[in-house]
Amino acid sequence: FYRDVFGLEPYEVGAEEAWYRIGDQTMALFKKGRIGSGQHYAFTIDPQDVDVFRSRFKKLSLPEEEMVNTDGESLYVVDPDGNKIELYGKR
């Protein structure tokens, strides 16, 4: 869909995920039912901004999830429509 409709070329594809570059931003798509973080939208952020967003979520009383990987830290939050969003501070 993203290749045929929007002309995006994936730069990394796995059995349960696909990664696309859009300008200097990265979009990651995950298969529904994927083990781990599940289906969600993901955006890369500067690793230094992880704490900024963590504080912002806390001030707004937004429940969050965290995941630390070998190459960065992720914060997850759910929007008012129930969409899970990941902010990935990739080192």
Disulfide bonds with the S-S distance in Angstrom:
none
